[in-house]
Amino acid sequence: MAKDKRKRQTITLVCIPCNRRTYTTTKNRANHPGRLERKKYCRFCRGHFPHREAR
Ligand SMILES: [Zn+2]
């Protein structure tokens, strides 16, 4: 049972308030066809803010 690497895509998360790239992660394209959005800590804003997948 090998992982199908084509289904996992590397994405960059951008902090919405400051527009900086703060995280990179992977997501499963089949489970998240649209843009991923997560609340994460931004070291530039010094707090938790929504982050969106960059395109
Ligand atoms: Zn920020």
mmCIF file of the protein (N, C-alpha, C, O) and its ligand, coordinates in Angstrom:
data_MODEL
# 
_entry.id   MODEL 
# 
loop_
_entity.id 
_entity.type 
_entity.pdbx_number_of_molecules 
1 polymer     1 
2 non-polymer 1 
# 
_entity_poly.entity_id                      1 
_entity_poly.type                           'polypeptide(L)' 
_entity_poly.nstd_linkage                   no 
_entity_poly.nstd_monomer                   no 
_entity_poly.pdbx_seq_one_letter_code       MAKDKRKRQTITLVCIPCNRRTYTTTKNRANHPGRLERKKYCRFCRGHFPHREAR 
_entity_poly.pdbx_seq_one_letter_code_can   MAKDKRKRQTITLVCIPCNRRTYTTTKNRANHPGRLERKKYCRFCRGHFPHREAR 
_entity_poly.pdbx_strand_id                 A 
# 
loop_
_entity_poly_seq.entity_id 
_entity_poly_seq.num 
_entity_poly_seq.mon_id 
_entity_poly_seq.hetero 
1 1  MET n 
1 2  ALA n 
1 3  LYS n 
1 4  ASP n 
1 5  LYS n 
1 6  ARG n 
1 7  LYS n 
1 8  ARG n 
1 9  GLN n 
1 10 THR n 
1 11 ILE n 
1 12 THR n 
1 13 LEU n 
1 14 VAL n 
1 15 CYS n 
1 16 ILE n 
1 17 PRO n 
1 18 CYS n 
1 19 ASN n 
1 20 ARG n 
1 21 ARG n 
1 22 THR n 
1 23 TYR n 
1 24 THR n 
1 25 THR n 
1 26 THR n 
1 27 LYS n 
1 28 ASN n 
1 29 ARG n 
1 30 ALA n 
1 31 ASN n 
1 32 HIS n 
1 33 PRO n 
1 34 GLY n 
1 35 ARG n 
1 36 LEU n 
1 37 GLU n 
1 38 ARG n 
1 39 LYS n 
1 40 LYS n 
1 41 TYR n 
1 42 CYS n 
1 43 ARG n 
1 44 PHE n 
1 45 CYS n 
1 46 ARG n 
1 47 GLY n 
1 48 HIS n 
1 49 PHE n 
1 50 PRO n 
1 51 HIS n 
1 52 ARG n 
1 53 GLU n 
1 54 ALA n 
1 55 ARG n 
# 
loop_
_struct_asym.id 
_struct_asym.entity_id 
A 1 
B 2 
# 
loop_
_chem_comp.id 
_chem_comp.type 
_chem_comp.mon_nstd_flag 
ALA 'L-peptide linking' y 
ARG 'L-peptide linking' y 
ASN 'L-peptide linking' y 
ASP 'L-peptide linking' y 
CYS 'L-peptide linking' y 
GLN 'L-peptide linking' y 
GLU 'L-peptide linking' y 
GLY 'peptide linking'   y 
HIS 'L-peptide linking' y 
ILE 'L-peptide linking' y 
LEU 'L-peptide linking' y 
LYS 'L-peptide linking' y 
MET 'L-peptide linking' y 
PHE 'L-peptide linking' y 
PRO 'L-peptide linking' y 
THR 'L-peptide linking' y 
TYR 'L-peptide linking' y 
VAL 'L-peptide linking' y 
ZN  non-polymer         . 
# 
_pdbx_entity_nonpoly.entity_id   2 
_pdbx_entity_nonpoly.name        ? 
_pdbx_entity_nonpoly.comp_id     ZN 
# 
_pdbx_nonpoly_scheme.asym_id         B 
_pdbx_nonpoly_scheme.entity_id       2 
_pdbx_nonpoly_scheme.mon_id          ZN 
_pdbx_nonpoly_scheme.ndb_seq_num     1 
_pdbx_nonpoly_scheme.pdb_seq_num     101 
_pdbx_nonpoly_scheme.auth_seq_num    101 
_pdbx_nonpoly_scheme.pdb_mon_id      ZN 
_pdbx_nonpoly_scheme.auth_mon_id     ZN 
_pdbx_nonpoly_scheme.pdb_strand_id   A 
_pdbx_nonpoly_scheme.pdb_ins_code    . 
# 
loop_
_atom_site.group_PDB 
_atom_site.id 
_atom_site.type_symbol 
_atom_site.label_atom_id 
_atom_site.label_alt_id 
_atom_site.label_comp_id 
_atom_site.label_asym_id 
_atom_site.label_entity_id 
_atom_site.label_seq_id 
_atom_site.pdbx_PDB_ins_code 
_atom_site.Cartn_x 
_atom_site.Cartn_y 
_atom_site.Cartn_z 
_atom_site.occupancy 
_atom_site.B_iso_or_equiv 
_atom_site.pdbx_formal_charge 
_atom_site.auth_seq_id 
_atom_site.auth_comp_id 
_atom_site.auth_asym_id 
_atom_site.auth_atom_id 
_atom_site.pdbx_PDB_model_num 
ATOM   1   N  N  . MET A 1 1  ? 0.844   -1.212 0.000  1.00 0.00 ? 1   MET A N  1 
ATOM   2   C  CA . MET A 1 1  ? 0.000   0.000  0.000  1.00 0.00 ? 1   MET A CA 1 
ATOM   3   C  C  . MET A 1 1  ? 0.874   1.255  0.000  1.00 0.00 ? 1   MET A C  1 
ATOM   4   O  O  . MET A 1 1  ? 1.055   1.898  1.034  1.00 0.00 ? 1   MET A O  1 
ATOM   5   N  N  . ALA A 1 2  ? 1.393   1.580  -1.135 1.00 0.00 ? 2   ALA A N  1 
ATOM   6   C  CA . ALA A 1 2  ? 2.222   2.775  -1.249 1.00 0.00 ? 2   ALA A CA 1 
ATOM   7   C  C  . ALA A 1 2  ? 1.344   4.000  -1.381 1.00 0.00 ? 2   ALA A C  1 
ATOM   8   O  O  . ALA A 1 2  ? 0.259   3.948  -1.960 1.00 0.00 ? 2   ALA A O  1 
ATOM   9   N  N  . LYS A 1 3  ? 1.820   5.083  -0.846 1.00 0.00 ? 3   LYS A N  1 
ATOM   10  C  CA . LYS A 1 3  ? 1.086   6.348  -0.946 1.00 0.00 ? 3   LYS A CA 1 
ATOM   11  C  C  . LYS A 1 3  ? 1.141   6.860  -2.385 1.00 0.00 ? 3   LYS A C  1 
ATOM   12  O  O  . LYS A 1 3  ? 2.188   6.847  -3.033 1.00 0.00 ? 3   LYS A O  1 
ATOM   13  N  N  . ASP A 1 4  ? 0.019   7.297  -2.847 1.00 0.00 ? 4   ASP A N  1 
ATOM   14  C  CA . ASP A 1 4  ? -0.018  7.910  -4.170 1.00 0.00 ? 4   ASP A CA 1 
ATOM   15  C  C  . ASP A 1 4  ? 0.360   9.381  -4.032 1.00 0.00 ? 4   ASP A C  1 
ATOM   16  O  O  . ASP A 1 4  ? -0.438  10.189 -3.556 1.00 0.00 ? 4   ASP A O  1 
ATOM   17  N  N  . LYS A 1 5  ? 1.543   9.717  -4.436 1.00 0.00 ? 5   LYS A N  1 
ATOM   18  C  CA . LYS A 1 5  ? 2.060   11.071 -4.218 1.00 0.00 ? 5   LYS A CA 1 
ATOM   19  C  C  . LYS A 1 5  ? 1.361   12.114 -5.083 1.00 0.00 ? 5   LYS A C  1 
ATOM   20  O  O  . LYS A 1 5  ? 1.386   13.302 -4.764 1.00 0.00 ? 5   LYS A O  1 
ATOM   21  N  N  . ARG A 1 6  ? 0.747   11.682 -6.159 1.00 0.00 ? 6   ARG A N  1 
ATOM   22  C  CA . ARG A 1 6  ? 0.080   12.651 -7.032 1.00 0.00 ? 6   ARG A CA 1 
ATOM   23  C  C  . ARG A 1 6  ? -1.145  13.256 -6.363 1.00 0.00 ? 6   ARG A C  1 
ATOM   24  O  O  . ARG A 1 6  ? -1.592  14.334 -6.757 1.00 0.00 ? 6   ARG A O  1 
ATOM   25  N  N  . LYS A 1 7  ? -1.688  12.590 -5.368 1.00 0.00 ? 7   LYS A N  1 
ATOM   26  C  CA . LYS A 1 7  ? -2.902  13.097 -4.721 1.00 0.00 ? 7   LYS A CA 1 
ATOM   27  C  C  . LYS A 1 7  ? -2.584  14.132 -3.651 1.00 0.00 ? 7   LYS A C  1 
ATOM   28  O  O  . LYS A 1 7  ? -3.465  14.877 -3.222 1.00 0.00 ? 7   LYS A O  1 
ATOM   29  N  N  . ARG A 1 8  ? -1.329  14.180 -3.222 1.00 0.00 ? 8   ARG A N  1 
ATOM   30  C  CA . ARG A 1 8  ? -0.968  15.185 -2.217 1.00 0.00 ? 8   ARG A CA 1 
ATOM   31  C  C  . ARG A 1 8  ? -0.167  16.289 -2.890 1.00 0.00 ? 8   ARG A C  1 
ATOM   32  O  O  . ARG A 1 8  ? 0.808   16.040 -3.599 1.00 0.00 ? 8   ARG A O  1 
ATOM   33  N  N  . GLN A 1 9  ? -0.607  17.506 -2.646 1.00 0.00 ? 9   GLN A N  1 
ATOM   34  C  CA . GLN A 1 9  ? -0.060  18.653 -3.336 1.00 0.00 ? 9   GLN A CA 1 
ATOM   35  C  C  . GLN A 1 9  ? 0.563   19.570 -2.289 1.00 0.00 ? 9   GLN A C  1 
ATOM   36  O  O  . GLN A 1 9  ? -0.034  19.810 -1.239 1.00 0.00 ? 9   GLN A O  1 
ATOM   37  N  N  . THR A 1 10 ? 1.754   20.081 -2.568 1.00 0.00 ? 10  THR A N  1 
ATOM   38  C  CA . THR A 1 10 ? 2.368   21.038 -1.654 1.00 0.00 ? 10  THR A CA 1 
ATOM   39  C  C  . THR A 1 10 ? 1.711   22.396 -1.852 1.00 0.00 ? 10  THR A C  1 
ATOM   40  O  O  . THR A 1 10 ? 1.575   22.873 -2.978 1.00 0.00 ? 10  THR A O  1 
ATOM   41  N  N  . ILE A 1 11 ? 1.311   23.010 -0.757 1.00 0.00 ? 11  ILE A N  1 
ATOM   42  C  CA . ILE A 1 11 ? 0.671   24.317 -0.851 1.00 0.00 ? 11  ILE A CA 1 
ATOM   43  C  C  . ILE A 1 11 ? 1.351   25.293 0.104  1.00 0.00 ? 11  ILE A C  1 
ATOM   44  O  O  . ILE A 1 11 ? 2.011   24.882 1.058  1.00 0.00 ? 11  ILE A O  1 
ATOM   45  N  N  . THR A 1 12 ? 1.187   26.556 -0.153 1.00 0.00 ? 12  THR A N  1 
ATOM   46  C  CA . THR A 1 12 ? 1.719   27.608 0.709  1.00 0.00 ? 12  THR A CA 1 
ATOM   47  C  C  . THR A 1 12 ? 0.549   28.322 1.357  1.00 0.00 ? 12  THR A C  1 
ATOM   48  O  O  . THR A 1 12 ? -0.451  28.628 0.708  1.00 0.00 ? 12  THR A O  1 
ATOM   49  N  N  . LEU A 1 13 ? 0.691   28.582 2.656  1.00 0.00 ? 13  LEU A N  1 
ATOM   50  C  CA . LEU A 1 13 ? -0.357  29.309 3.355  1.00 0.00 ? 13  LEU A CA 1 
ATOM   51  C  C  . LEU A 1 13 ? 0.056   30.765 3.523  1.00 0.00 ? 13  LEU A C  1 
ATOM   52  O  O  . LEU A 1 13 ? 1.168   31.065 3.955  1.00 0.00 ? 13  LEU A O  1 
ATOM   53  N  N  . VAL A 1 14 ? -0.858  31.658 3.174  1.00 0.00 ? 14  VAL A N  1 
ATOM   54  C  CA . VAL A 1 14 ? -0.614  33.093 3.252  1.00 0.00 ? 14  VAL A CA 1 
ATOM   55  C  C  . VAL A 1 14 ? -1.493  33.655 4.355  1.00 0.00 ? 14  VAL A C  1 
ATOM   56  O  O  . VAL A 1 14 ? -2.692  33.381 4.409  1.00 0.00 ? 14  VAL A O  1 
ATOM   57  N  N  . CYS A 1 15 ? -0.885  34.445 5.234  1.00 0.00 ? 15  CYS A N  1 
ATOM   58  C  CA . CYS A 1 15 ? -1.640  35.126 6.284  1.00 0.00 ? 15  CYS A CA 1 
ATOM   59  C  C  . CYS A 1 15 ? -2.492  36.209 5.620  1.00 0.00 ? 15  CYS A C  1 
ATOM   60  O  O  . CYS A 1 15 ? -1.972  37.044 4.881  1.00 0.00 ? 15  CYS A O  1 
ATOM   61  N  N  . ILE A 1 16 ? -3.786  36.194 5.882  1.00 0.00 ? 16  ILE A N  1 
ATOM   62  C  CA . ILE A 1 16 ? -4.674  37.123 5.190  1.00 0.00 ? 16  ILE A CA 1 
ATOM   63  C  C  . ILE A 1 16 ? -4.458  38.576 5.640  1.00 0.00 ? 16  ILE A C  1 
ATOM   64  O  O  . ILE A 1 16 ? -4.371  39.448 4.775  1.00 0.00 ? 16  ILE A O  1 
ATOM   65  N  N  . PRO A 1 17 ? -4.366  38.890 6.947  1.00 0.00 ? 17  PRO A N  1 
ATOM   66  C  CA . PRO A 1 17 ? -4.142  40.287 7.320  1.00 0.00 ? 17  PRO A CA 1 
ATOM   67  C  C  . PRO A 1 17 ? -2.846  40.886 6.782  1.00 0.00 ? 17  PRO A C  1 
ATOM   68  O  O  . PRO A 1 17 ? -2.872  42.017 6.297  1.00 0.00 ? 17  PRO A O  1 
ATOM   69  N  N  . CYS A 1 18 ? -1.721  40.187 6.843  1.00 0.00 ? 18  CYS A N  1 
ATOM   70  C  CA . CYS A 1 18 ? -0.455  40.793 6.426  1.00 0.00 ? 18  CYS A CA 1 
ATOM   71  C  C  . CYS A 1 18 ? 0.006   40.297 5.059  1.00 0.00 ? 18  CYS A C  1 
ATOM   72  O  O  . CYS A 1 18 ? 0.967   40.838 4.511  1.00 0.00 ? 18  CYS A O  1 
ATOM   73  N  N  . ASN A 1 19 ? -0.646  39.291 4.495  1.00 0.00 ? 19  ASN A N  1 
ATOM   74  C  CA . ASN A 1 19 ? -0.343  38.816 3.152  1.00 0.00 ? 19  ASN A CA 1 
ATOM   75  C  C  . ASN A 1 19 ? 1.050   38.195 3.013  1.00 0.00 ? 19  ASN A C  1 
ATOM   76  O  O  . ASN A 1 19 ? 1.617   38.190 1.920  1.00 0.00 ? 19  ASN A O  1 
ATOM   77  N  N  . ARG A 1 20 ? 1.595   37.683 4.090  1.00 0.00 ? 20  ARG A N  1 
ATOM   78  C  CA . ARG A 1 20 ? 2.910   37.049 4.019  1.00 0.00 ? 20  ARG A CA 1 
ATOM   79  C  C  . ARG A 1 20 ? 2.772   35.539 4.016  1.00 0.00 ? 20  ARG A C  1 
ATOM   80  O  O  . ARG A 1 20 ? 1.826   34.981 4.572  1.00 0.00 ? 20  ARG A O  1 
ATOM   81  N  N  . ARG A 1 21 ? 3.745   34.883 3.371  1.00 0.00 ? 21  ARG A N  1 
ATOM   82  C  CA . ARG A 1 21 ? 3.751   33.429 3.331  1.00 0.00 ? 21  ARG A CA 1 
ATOM   83  C  C  . ARG A 1 21 ? 4.383   32.916 4.609  1.00 0.00 ? 21  ARG A C  1 
ATOM   84  O  O  . ARG A 1 21 ? 5.569   33.128 4.862  1.00 0.00 ? 21  ARG A O  1 
ATOM   85  N  N  . THR A 1 22 ? 3.585   32.244 5.404  1.00 0.00 ? 22  THR A N  1 
ATOM   86  C  CA . THR A 1 22 ? 4.076   31.835 6.721  1.00 0.00 ? 22  THR A CA 1 
ATOM   87  C  C  . THR A 1 22 ? 4.239   30.331 6.859  1.00 0.00 ? 22  THR A C  1 
ATOM   88  O  O  . THR A 1 22 ? 5.034   29.873 7.679  1.00 0.00 ? 22  THR A O  1 
ATOM   89  N  N  . TYR A 1 23 ? 3.513   29.565 6.085  1.00 0.00 ? 23  TYR A N  1 
ATOM   90  C  CA . TYR A 1 23 ? 3.573   28.111 6.241  1.00 0.00 ? 23  TYR A CA 1 
ATOM   91  C  C  . TYR A 1 23 ? 3.556   27.423 4.885  1.00 0.00 ? 23  TYR A C  1 
ATOM   92  O  O  . TYR A 1 23 ? 2.974   27.922 3.922  1.00 0.00 ? 23  TYR A O  1 
ATOM   93  N  N  . THR A 1 24 ? 4.204   26.270 4.832  1.00 0.00 ? 24  THR A N  1 
ATOM   94  C  CA . THR A 1 24 ? 3.979   25.373 3.703  1.00 0.00 ? 24  THR A CA 1 
ATOM   95  C  C  . THR A 1 24 ? 3.470   24.068 4.273  1.00 0.00 ? 24  THR A C  1 
ATOM   96  O  O  . THR A 1 24 ? 3.906   23.634 5.339  1.00 0.00 ? 24  THR A O  1 
ATOM   97  N  N  . THR A 1 25 ? 2.566   23.455 3.576  1.00 0.00 ? 25  THR A N  1 
ATOM   98  C  CA . THR A 1 25 ? 2.011   22.195 4.027  1.00 0.00 ? 25  THR A CA 1 
ATOM   99  C  C  . THR A 1 25 ? 1.591   21.386 2.813  1.00 0.00 ? 25  THR A C  1 
ATOM   100 O  O  . THR A 1 25 ? 1.787   21.816 1.676  1.00 0.00 ? 25  THR A O  1 
ATOM   101 N  N  . THR A 1 26 ? 1.023   20.238 3.047  1.00 0.00 ? 26  THR A N  1 
ATOM   102 C  CA . THR A 1 26 ? 0.498   19.447 1.938  1.00 0.00 ? 26  THR A CA 1 
ATOM   103 C  C  . THR A 1 26 ? -0.984  19.220 2.168  1.00 0.00 ? 26  THR A C  1 
ATOM   104 O  O  . THR A 1 26 ? -1.462  19.233 3.302  1.00 0.00 ? 26  THR A O  1 
ATOM   105 N  N  . LYS A 1 27 ? -1.693  19.015 1.089  1.00 0.00 ? 27  LYS A N  1 
ATOM   106 C  CA . LYS A 1 27 ? -3.105  18.702 1.211  1.00 0.00 ? 27  LYS A CA 1 
ATOM   107 C  C  . LYS A 1 27 ? -3.477  17.649 0.187  1.00 0.00 ? 27  LYS A C  1 
ATOM   108 O  O  . LYS A 1 27 ? -2.794  17.445 -0.817 1.00 0.00 ? 27  LYS A O  1 
ATOM   109 N  N  . ASN A 1 28 ? -4.579  16.992 0.477  1.00 0.00 ? 28  ASN A N  1 
ATOM   110 C  CA . ASN A 1 28 ? -5.080  15.980 -0.434 1.00 0.00 ? 28  ASN A CA 1 
ATOM   111 C  C  . ASN A 1 28 ? -6.049  16.650 -1.405 1.00 0.00 ? 28  ASN A C  1 
ATOM   112 O  O  . ASN A 1 28 ? -7.086  17.178 -1.005 1.00 0.00 ? 28  ASN A O  1 
ATOM   113 N  N  . ARG A 1 29 ? -5.698  16.619 -2.659 1.00 0.00 ? 29  ARG A N  1 
ATOM   114 C  CA . ARG A 1 29 ? -6.515  17.288 -3.668 1.00 0.00 ? 29  ARG A CA 1 
ATOM   115 C  C  . ARG A 1 29 ? -7.926  16.730 -3.745 1.00 0.00 ? 29  ARG A C  1 
ATOM   116 O  O  . ARG A 1 29 ? -8.875  17.460 -4.031 1.00 0.00 ? 29  ARG A O  1 
ATOM   117 N  N  . ALA A 1 30 ? -8.061  15.444 -3.491 1.00 0.00 ? 30  ALA A N  1 
ATOM   118 C  CA . ALA A 1 30 ? -9.382  14.818 -3.584 1.00 0.00 ? 30  ALA A CA 1 
ATOM   119 C  C  . ALA A 1 30 ? -10.297 15.307 -2.463 1.00 0.00 ? 30  ALA A C  1 
ATOM   120 O  O  . ALA A 1 30 ? -11.500 15.471 -2.667 1.00 0.00 ? 30  ALA A O  1 
ATOM   121 N  N  . ASN A 1 31 ? -9.722  15.541 -1.273 1.00 0.00 ? 31  ASN A N  1 
ATOM   122 C  CA . ASN A 1 31 ? -10.541 15.971 -0.141 1.00 0.00 ? 31  ASN A CA 1 
ATOM   123 C  C  . ASN A 1 31 ? -10.774 17.467 -0.123 1.00 0.00 ? 31  ASN A C  1 
ATOM   124 O  O  . ASN A 1 31 ? -11.782 17.929 0.410  1.00 0.00 ? 31  ASN A O  1 
ATOM   125 N  N  . HIS A 1 32 ? -9.845  18.242 -0.704 1.00 0.00 ? 32  HIS A N  1 
ATOM   126 C  CA . HIS A 1 32 ? -9.974  19.697 -0.686 1.00 0.00 ? 32  HIS A CA 1 
ATOM   127 C  C  . HIS A 1 32 ? -9.801  20.240 -2.104 1.00 0.00 ? 32  HIS A C  1 
ATOM   128 O  O  . HIS A 1 32 ? -8.715  20.690 -2.469 1.00 0.00 ? 32  HIS A O  1 
ATOM   129 N  N  . PRO A 1 33 ? -10.840 20.200 -2.882 1.00 0.00 ? 33  PRO A N  1 
ATOM   130 C  CA . PRO A 1 33 ? -10.699 20.678 -4.258 1.00 0.00 ? 33  PRO A CA 1 
ATOM   131 C  C  . PRO A 1 33 ? -10.525 22.192 -4.344 1.00 0.00 ? 33  PRO A C  1 
ATOM   132 O  O  . PRO A 1 33 ? -9.907  22.686 -5.287 1.00 0.00 ? 33  PRO A O  1 
ATOM   133 N  N  . GLY A 1 34 ? -11.051 22.921 -3.393 1.00 0.00 ? 34  GLY A N  1 
ATOM   134 C  CA . GLY A 1 34 ? -10.949 24.379 -3.422 1.00 0.00 ? 34  GLY A CA 1 
ATOM   135 C  C  . GLY A 1 34 ? -9.743  24.862 -2.645 1.00 0.00 ? 34  GLY A C  1 
ATOM   136 O  O  . GLY A 1 34 ? -8.806  24.101 -2.404 1.00 0.00 ? 34  GLY A O  1 
ATOM   137 N  N  . ARG A 1 35 ? -9.766  26.128 -2.252 1.00 0.00 ? 35  ARG A N  1 
ATOM   138 C  CA . ARG A 1 35 ? -8.662  26.693 -1.476 1.00 0.00 ? 35  ARG A CA 1 
ATOM   139 C  C  . ARG A 1 35 ? -8.812  26.310 -0.012 1.00 0.00 ? 35  ARG A C  1 
ATOM   140 O  O  . ARG A 1 35 ? -9.901  26.338 0.563  1.00 0.00 ? 35  ARG A O  1 
ATOM   141 N  N  . LEU A 1 36 ? -7.696  25.960 0.551  1.00 0.00 ? 36  LEU A N  1 
ATOM   142 C  CA . LEU A 1 36 ? -7.691  25.566 1.956  1.00 0.00 ? 36  LEU A CA 1 
ATOM   143 C  C  . LEU A 1 36 ? -7.603  26.827 2.822  1.00 0.00 ? 36  LEU A C  1 
ATOM   144 O  O  . LEU A 1 36 ? -6.897  27.776 2.481  1.00 0.00 ? 36  LEU A O  1 
ATOM   145 N  N  . GLU A 1 37 ? -8.323  26.826 3.940  1.00 0.00 ? 37  GLU A N  1 
ATOM   146 C  CA . GLU A 1 37 ? -8.228  27.954 4.851  1.00 0.00 ? 37  GLU A CA 1 
ATOM   147 C  C  . GLU A 1 37 ? -8.066  27.439 6.264  1.00 0.00 ? 37  GLU A C  1 
ATOM   148 O  O  . GLU A 1 37 ? -8.811  26.564 6.706  1.00 0.00 ? 37  GLU A O  1 
ATOM   149 N  N  . ARG A 1 38 ? -7.076  27.990 6.983  1.00 0.00 ? 38  ARG A N  1 
ATOM   150 C  CA . ARG A 1 38 ? -6.777  27.535 8.336  1.00 0.00 ? 38  ARG A CA 1 
ATOM   151 C  C  . ARG A 1 38 ? -6.487  28.734 9.207  1.00 0.00 ? 38  ARG A C  1 
ATOM   152 O  O  . ARG A 1 38 ? -5.958  29.747 8.751  1.00 0.00 ? 38  ARG A O  1 
ATOM   153 N  N  . LYS A 1 39 ? -6.846  28.599 10.479 1.00 0.00 ? 39  LYS A N  1 
ATOM   154 C  CA . LYS A 1 39 ? -6.447  29.622 11.435 1.00 0.00 ? 39  LYS A CA 1 
ATOM   155 C  C  . LYS A 1 39 ? -5.141  29.169 12.054 1.00 0.00 ? 39  LYS A C  1 
ATOM   156 O  O  . LYS A 1 39 ? -5.072  28.111 12.679 1.00 0.00 ? 39  LYS A O  1 
ATOM   157 N  N  . LYS A 1 40 ? -4.093  29.987 11.877 1.00 0.00 ? 40  LYS A N  1 
ATOM   158 C  CA . LYS A 1 40 ? -2.776  29.606 12.382 1.00 0.00 ? 40  LYS A CA 1 
ATOM   159 C  C  . LYS A 1 40 ? -2.093  30.827 12.983 1.00 0.00 ? 40  LYS A C  1 
ATOM   160 O  O  . LYS A 1 40 ? -2.503  31.968 12.770 1.00 0.00 ? 40  LYS A O  1 
ATOM   161 N  N  . TYR A 1 41 ? -1.047  30.551 13.735 1.00 0.00 ? 41  TYR A N  1 
ATOM   162 C  CA . TYR A 1 41 ? -0.299  31.645 14.351 1.00 0.00 ? 41  TYR A CA 1 
ATOM   163 C  C  . TYR A 1 41 ? 0.588   32.317 13.308 1.00 0.00 ? 41  TYR A C  1 
ATOM   164 O  O  . TYR A 1 41 ? 1.314   31.640 12.580 1.00 0.00 ? 41  TYR A O  1 
ATOM   165 N  N  . CYS A 1 42 ? 0.531   33.626 13.236 1.00 0.00 ? 42  CYS A N  1 
ATOM   166 C  CA . CYS A 1 42 ? 1.404   34.379 12.347 1.00 0.00 ? 42  CYS A CA 1 
ATOM   167 C  C  . CYS A 1 42 ? 2.439   35.095 13.199 1.00 0.00 ? 42  CYS A C  1 
ATOM   168 O  O  . CYS A 1 42 ? 2.090   35.848 14.108 1.00 0.00 ? 42  CYS A O  1 
ATOM   169 N  N  . ARG A 1 43 ? 3.709   34.861 12.903 1.00 0.00 ? 43  ARG A N  1 
ATOM   170 C  CA . ARG A 1 43 ? 4.750   35.473 13.743 1.00 0.00 ? 43  ARG A CA 1 
ATOM   171 C  C  . ARG A 1 43 ? 4.913   36.954 13.417 1.00 0.00 ? 43  ARG A C  1 
ATOM   172 O  O  . ARG A 1 43 ? 5.487   37.699 14.211 1.00 0.00 ? 43  ARG A O  1 
ATOM   173 N  N  . PHE A 1 44 ? 4.418   37.389 12.260 1.00 0.00 ? 44  PHE A N  1 
ATOM   174 C  CA . PHE A 1 44 ? 4.500   38.805 11.901 1.00 0.00 ? 44  PHE A CA 1 
ATOM   175 C  C  . PHE A 1 44 ? 3.383   39.601 12.574 1.00 0.00 ? 44  PHE A C  1 
ATOM   176 O  O  . PHE A 1 44 ? 3.606   40.704 13.073 1.00 0.00 ? 44  PHE A O  1 
ATOM   177 N  N  . CYS A 1 45 ? 2.176   39.025 12.581 1.00 0.00 ? 45  CYS A N  1 
ATOM   178 C  CA . CYS A 1 45 ? 1.056   39.685 13.261 1.00 0.00 ? 45  CYS A CA 1 
ATOM   179 C  C  . CYS A 1 45 ? 1.043   39.379 14.755 1.00 0.00 ? 45  CYS A C  1 
ATOM   180 O  O  . CYS A 1 45 ? 0.341   40.044 15.517 1.00 0.00 ? 45  CYS A O  1 
ATOM   181 N  N  . ARG A 1 46 ? 1.799   38.398 15.174 1.00 0.00 ? 46  ARG A N  1 
ATOM   182 C  CA . ARG A 1 46 ? 1.845   37.945 16.566 1.00 0.00 ? 46  ARG A CA 1 
ATOM   183 C  C  . ARG A 1 46 ? 0.473   37.548 17.091 1.00 0.00 ? 46  ARG A C  1 
ATOM   184 O  O  . ARG A 1 46 ? 0.028   38.036 18.130 1.00 0.00 ? 46  ARG A O  1 
ATOM   185 N  N  . GLY A 1 47 ? -0.167  36.690 16.388 1.00 0.00 ? 47  GLY A N  1 
ATOM   186 C  CA . GLY A 1 47 ? -1.465  36.205 16.835 1.00 0.00 ? 47  GLY A CA 1 
ATOM   187 C  C  . GLY A 1 47 ? -2.018  35.191 15.856 1.00 0.00 ? 47  GLY A C  1 
ATOM   188 O  O  . GLY A 1 47 ? -1.414  34.902 14.823 1.00 0.00 ? 47  GLY A O  1 
ATOM   189 N  N  . HIS A 1 48 ? -3.169  34.661 16.196 1.00 0.00 ? 48  HIS A N  1 
ATOM   190 C  CA . HIS A 1 48 ? -3.808  33.686 15.318 1.00 0.00 ? 48  HIS A CA 1 
ATOM   191 C  C  . HIS A 1 48 ? -4.718  34.410 14.334 1.00 0.00 ? 48  HIS A C  1 
ATOM   192 O  O  . HIS A 1 48 ? -5.594  35.186 14.716 1.00 0.00 ? 48  HIS A O  1 
ATOM   193 N  N  . PHE A 1 49 ? -4.483  34.132 13.063 1.00 0.00 ? 49  PHE A N  1 
ATOM   194 C  CA . PHE A 1 49 ? -5.276  34.762 12.019 1.00 0.00 ? 49  PHE A CA 1 
ATOM   195 C  C  . PHE A 1 49 ? -5.560  33.739 10.938 1.00 0.00 ? 49  PHE A C  1 
ATOM   196 O  O  . PHE A 1 49 ? -4.840  32.749 10.812 1.00 0.00 ? 49  PHE A O  1 
ATOM   197 N  N  . PRO A 1 50 ? -6.606  33.970 10.157 1.00 0.00 ? 50  PRO A N  1 
ATOM   198 C  CA . PRO A 1 50 ? -6.881  33.034 9.066  1.00 0.00 ? 50  PRO A CA 1 
ATOM   199 C  C  . PRO A 1 50 ? -5.787  33.075 7.995  1.00 0.00 ? 50  PRO A C  1 
ATOM   200 O  O  . PRO A 1 50 ? -5.302  34.139 7.612  1.00 0.00 ? 50  PRO A O  1 
ATOM   201 N  N  . HIS A 1 51 ? -5.425  31.905 7.536  1.00 0.00 ? 51  HIS A N  1 
ATOM   202 C  CA . HIS A 1 51 ? -4.441  31.754 6.474  1.00 0.00 ? 51  HIS A CA 1 
ATOM   203 C  C  . HIS A 1 51 ? -5.098  31.073 5.297  1.00 0.00 ? 51  HIS A C  1 
ATOM   204 O  O  . HIS A 1 51 ? -5.926  30.177 5.465  1.00 0.00 ? 51  HIS A O  1 
ATOM   205 N  N  . ARG A 1 52 ? -4.729  31.498 4.113  1.00 0.00 ? 52  ARG A N  1 
ATOM   206 C  CA . ARG A 1 52 ? -5.332  30.903 2.922  1.00 0.00 ? 52  ARG A CA 1 
ATOM   207 C  C  . ARG A 1 52 ? -4.253  30.332 2.027  1.00 0.00 ? 52  ARG A C  1 
ATOM   208 O  O  . ARG A 1 52 ? -3.103  30.772 2.023  1.00 0.00 ? 52  ARG A O  1 
ATOM   209 N  N  . GLU A 1 53 ? -4.669  29.339 1.275  1.00 0.00 ? 53  GLU A N  1 
ATOM   210 C  CA . GLU A 1 53 ? -3.768  28.700 0.326  1.00 0.00 ? 53  GLU A CA 1 
ATOM   211 C  C  . GLU A 1 53 ? -3.398  29.692 -0.785 1.00 0.00 ? 53  GLU A C  1 
ATOM   212 O  O  . GLU A 1 53 ? -4.268  30.356 -1.349 1.00 0.00 ? 53  GLU A O  1 
ATOM   213 N  N  . ALA A 1 54 ? -2.107  29.783 -1.088 1.00 0.00 ? 54  ALA A N  1 
ATOM   214 C  CA . ALA A 1 54 ? -1.644  30.689 -2.145 1.00 0.00 ? 54  ALA A CA 1 
ATOM   215 C  C  . ALA A 1 54 ? -1.724  29.982 -3.489 1.00 0.00 ? 54  ALA A C  1 
ATOM   216 O  O  . ALA A 1 54 ? -1.597  28.760 -3.576 1.00 0.00 ? 54  ALA A O  1 
ATOM   217 N  N  . ARG A 1 55 ? -1.935  30.763 -4.523 1.00 0.00 ? 55  ARG A N  1 
ATOM   218 C  CA . ARG A 1 55 ? -1.975  30.202 -5.882 1.00 0.00 ? 55  ARG A CA 1 
ATOM   219 C  C  . ARG A 1 55 ? -0.907  30.851 -6.734 1.00 0.00 ? 55  ARG A C  1 
ATOM   220 O  O  . ARG A 1 55 ? -0.771  30.521 -7.912 1.00 0.00 ? 55  ARG A O  1 
HETATM 221 ZN ZN . ZN  B 2 .  ? 0.205   37.942 9.473  1.00 0.00 2 101 ZN  A ZN 1 
# 
